[in-house]
């Protein structure tokens, strides 16, 4: 059985875990931005996941600026390169991973 002290500490542990996941996602996006200098489809997917973790656009932009060394102005209009939607691989991947519209 869980003690009252353990129950009281659980929300703090959960908040720490979510914060760590958010940071890991943004660091991953930042690495892709530095390497490719555009928003890859996988980075775009990670942005979607970050927003599901209740991160605001302002928070995401600030963290990306910090981790990439770019200014917030450079981050905001980041171009997106889309993979051709006619390839079988694209269709297969999106069928498994695309969020519902």
Order of alpha helices (4+ residues) and beta strands (2+ residues): alpha-alpha-alpha-alpha-alpha
